[in-house]
Amino acid sequence: MFPGLVGISIPQLRSELRGRVIEPDDVGYDEARTLFYGGFDRRPAVIVRVADASDVSRVVTLARETGLPLAVRGGGHSIPGHSVSDGGIVLDLSEMKAIDIDPQGETVWAESGMTAAEFTNAAAAHGLALGFGDTGSVGIGGLTLGGGVGYLVRKHGLTIDDLLAAEVVTADGEILQLDAESHPDLFWAIRGGGGNFGVVTRFRFRVHELDMVLGGMLLLPATPETIHAFIAEAEAAPEELSTMANVMPAPPMPFIPEEQHGKLVILALMCYAGDTEAGEKVVAPFRALATPVADMLKPMPYPEIYPPDEQEYHPTAVGRTSFVDEVDRAATETIVERLEASTAPMRVVQLRVLGGAMARVPNDATAFGHRERRLMVNVGAIYEDPEERAQHDAWAHGTSAALQRGATAAYVNFLGEEGAARIHDAYPGRTWDRLAQIKARYDPTNLFRLNQNVPPTGVEEGAR
Ligand SMILES: Cc1cc2nc3c(=O)[nH]c(=O)nc-3n(C[C@H](O)[C@H](O)[C@H](O)COP(=O)(O)OP(=O)(O)OC[C@H]3O[C@@H](n4cnc5c(N)ncnc54)[C@H](O)[C@@H]3O)c2cc1C
């Protein structure tokens, strides 16, 4: 028995579950407690790799009965490390990867342990696709529950805009089927409200016909002028084109000429999800902004947008997320100055032009409340020496604040451990109150609190 565990032993737990129970002495424990980001050396009492919804229900009940903190893990890309805890229970969904595709109906049921790349590859076998984020190893669970902003955001909206239904295990261990008619309040809340409301075991998505895209990387020299012009082109481009402009020192990658390494570039990740010949015309003005440092834009099958990730890469990073109403000339000068002033080995200001399908959904239709904002701006720094954390954090904070235009805001999926006020920034206006009321209905004791927590109405904020 582990501390605080009332009347249940690990052998008994093993016998009750179809999934795998991993204890600190077991082979694979260290790998199972490792997240994408480095810097979290947390040792859970037990990690349960659940196999189905009834396993999930059992583990949720165990957490409720024992009072041990419950961390929920999908793809393990939590930025603040919420999916692993010291001394608690980790409910790990990563072995739940069943997928059921209806090619005629263009819908998919997918278990929540899949990654974006796994889903994308499976759907592509039927010429179908769904928009996730920029990285293939991110879990569809965490990404979808926070909204999901990626390569198809302007064409098809957020990932949640294609969510039709979900199966959720709530704090009392009940397995609920949600959609617009059944538990509509909870269905609203899980579309942007994060992991606050229960464990999603599977999602039902609408998917779209998509075969080839014109996509990949375009690297341009970064100056205030090129950054400003890039954003203007991205805003004027048809909705088929979604872009992520990473302004950063050129990394020492083989496809970048050596003399460019360390110089500021716009490393743009682009995806034109339409006829690729038309796409060539749309990307031509970007290529013409300056002589490209590298041009890897090409027609490709959609899944190639996710090149394989390095399994052993676990960077330590700080960051700030925001939405802004514009990136003006003064802002582009600030971007260059701040990036040049940082001493972090790698630092980035990422500009994502939004709009299109995402902006056509009303702000109160889901718990993602930033639909009218024109751009998302994420500032990040990767560092090695833990003693330097405060310095890089202050740089990220200062840079983000200097770029703010319009009300402060946050994308919940890019928030770090930044305090209650910043979680409020993720849920503007009435959204916060609605979420807190729904939380009080479905999780009144705040069992699901290792997340960007929205406490139930009446419970103190920040209480863990
Ligand atoms: C390298 C990198 C690139 C990224 N790029 C993008 C991007 O382009 N677009 C974008 O929108 N986001 C992006 N993100 C953010 C990402 O969406 C979040 O970090 C997300 O929470 C990761 O989900 P996960 O399942 O991998 O993480 P996990 O660490 O497994 O989970 C994170 C949290 O989500 C909740 N959660 C996860 N699965 C479930 C579930 N099934 N039921 C209930 N709660 C659950 C839990 O609260 C958990 O603590 C990126 C993150 C990283 C690290």
The ligand as an SDF file (V2000), in Angstrom:
LIG
                    3D

 53 58  0  0  0  0  0  0  0  0999 V2000
    6.5840   21.5690  -28.6520 C   0  0  0  0  0  0  0  0  0  0  0  0
    5.1580   22.0070  -28.4380 C   0  0  0  0  0  0  0  0  0  0  0  0
    4.4400   22.4970  -29.5120 C   0  0  0  0  0  0  0  0  0  0  0  0
    3.1170   22.8980  -29.3490 C   0  0  0  0  0  0  0  0  0  0  0  0
    2.4250   23.4020  -30.4180 N   0  0  0  0  0  0  0  0  0  0  0  0
    1.1220   23.7200  -30.2860 C   0  0  0  0  0  0  0  0  0  0  0  0
    0.3870   24.2280  -31.3840 C   0  0  0  0  0  0  0  0  0  0  0  0
    0.9190   24.4410  -32.4770 O   0  0  0  0  0  0  0  0  0  0  0  0
   -0.9280   24.5080  -31.2000 N   0  0  0  0  0  0  0  0  0  0  0  0
   -1.5540   24.3310  -30.0070 C   0  0  0  0  0  0  0  0  0  0  0  0
   -2.7580   24.5680  -29.9330 O   0  0  0  0  0  0  0  0  0  0  0  0
   -0.8740   23.8840  -28.9280 N   0  0  0  0  0  0  0  0  0  0  0  0
    0.4500   23.5910  -29.0410 C   0  0  0  0  0  0  0  0  0  0  0  0
    1.1620   23.1720  -27.9550 N   0  0  0  0  0  0  0  0  0  0  0  0
    0.5280   23.1870  -26.6310 C   0  0  0  0  0  0  0  0  0  0  0  0
   -0.1950   21.8870  -26.3670 C   0  0  0  0  0  0  0  0  0  0  0  0
   -1.4530   21.9220  -27.0090 O   0  0  0  0  0  0  0  0  0  0  0  0
   -0.4100   21.7050  -24.8460 C   0  0  0  0  0  0  0  0  0  0  0  0
    0.8350   21.6550  -24.2110 O   0  0  0  0  0  0  0  0  0  0  0  0
   -1.2440   20.4660  -24.5560 C   0  0  0  0  0  0  0  0  0  0  0  0
   -1.7140   20.5410  -23.2320 O   0  0  0  0  0  0  0  0  0  0  0  0
   -0.4320   19.2140  -24.7360 C   0  0  0  0  0  0  0  0  0  0  0  0
   -1.2550   18.0990  -24.6990 O   0  0  0  0  0  0  0  0  0  0  0  0
   -0.6350   16.6690  -24.3210 P   0  0  0  0  0  0  0  0  0  0  0  0
   -1.7590   15.7160  -24.2650 O   0  0  0  0  0  0  0  0  0  0  0  0
    0.5290   16.3900  -25.1930 O   0  0  0  0  0  0  0  0  0  0  0  0
   -0.0340   17.0090  -22.8980 O   0  0  0  0  0  0  0  0  0  0  0  0
   -0.1310   16.3400  -21.4600 P   0  0  0  0  0  0  0  0  0  0  0  0
    1.0530   16.8820  -20.7330 O   0  0  0  0  0  0  0  0  0  0  0  0
   -0.2740   14.8800  -21.5310 O   0  0  0  0  0  0  0  0  0  0  0  0
   -1.4560   16.9510  -20.8980 O   0  0  0  0  0  0  0  0  0  0  0  0
   -1.5420   18.3250  -20.5690 C   0  0  0  0  0  0  0  0  0  0  0  0
   -2.7710   18.5580  -19.7350 C   0  0  0  0  0  0  0  0  0  0  0  0
   -3.9180   18.3890  -20.5420 O   0  0  0  0  0  0  0  0  0  0  0  0
   -4.9450   17.7320  -19.8090 C   0  0  0  0  0  0  0  0  0  0  0  0
   -5.2700   16.5040  -20.5310 N   0  0  0  0  0  0  0  0  0  0  0  0
   -4.5570   15.8730  -21.4890 C   0  0  0  0  0  0  0  0  0  0  0  0
   -5.2570   14.8470  -21.9970 N   0  0  0  0  0  0  0  0  0  0  0  0
   -6.4320   14.8250  -21.3320 C   0  0  0  0  0  0  0  0  0  0  0  0
   -7.6040   14.0140  -21.4060 C   0  0  0  0  0  0  0  0  0  0  0  0
   -7.7140   13.0420  -22.2910 N   0  0  0  0  0  0  0  0  0  0  0  0
   -8.6260   14.2770  -20.5640 N   0  0  0  0  0  0  0  0  0  0  0  0
   -8.5390   15.2990  -19.6730 C   0  0  0  0  0  0  0  0  0  0  0  0
   -7.4800   16.0910  -19.5600 N   0  0  0  0  0  0  0  0  0  0  0  0
   -6.4410   15.8690  -20.3870 C   0  0  0  0  0  0  0  0  0  0  0  0
   -4.4310   17.5210  -18.4180 C   0  0  0  0  0  0  0  0  0  0  0  0
   -4.8540   18.5940  -17.6110 O   0  0  0  0  0  0  0  0  0  0  0  0
   -2.9320   17.5840  -18.5850 C   0  0  0  0  0  0  0  0  0  0  0  0
   -2.2660   18.0660  -17.4440 O   0  0  0  0  0  0  0  0  0  0  0  0
    2.4980   22.7880  -28.0750 C   0  0  0  0  0  0  0  0  0  0  0  0
    3.2340   22.3030  -26.9870 C   0  0  0  0  0  0  0  0  0  0  0  0
    4.5440   21.9150  -27.1620 C   0  0  0  0  0  0  0  0  0  0  0  0
    5.3130   21.4250  -25.9770 C   0  0  0  0  0  0  0  0  0  0  0  0
  1  2  1  0
  2  3  1  0
  2 52  2  0
  3  4  2  0
  4  5  1  0
  4 50  1  0
  5  6  2  0
  6  7  1  0
  6 13  1  0
  7  8  2  0
  7  9  1  0
  9 10  1  0
 10 11  2  0
 10 12  1  0
 12 13  2  0
 13 14  1  0
 14 15  1  0
 14 50  1  0
 15 16  1  0
 16 17  1  0
 16 18  1  0
 18 19  1  0
 18 20  1  0
 20 21  1  0
 20 22  1  0
 22 23  1  0
 23 24  1  0
 24 25  2  0
 24 26  1  0
 24 27  1  0
 27 28  1  0
 28 29  2  0
 28 30  1  0
 28 31  1  0
 31 32  1  0
 32 33  1  0
 33 34  1  0
 33 48  1  0
 34 35  1  0
 35 36  1  0
 35 46  1  0
 36 37  1  0
 36 45  1  0
 37 38  2  0
 38 39  1  0
 39 40  1  0
 39 45  2  0
 40 41  1  0
 40 42  2  0
 42 43  1  0
 43 44  2  0
 44 45  1  0
 46 47  1  0
 46 48  1  0
 48 49  1  0
 50 51  2  0
 51 52  1  0
 52 53  1  0
M  END
$$$$
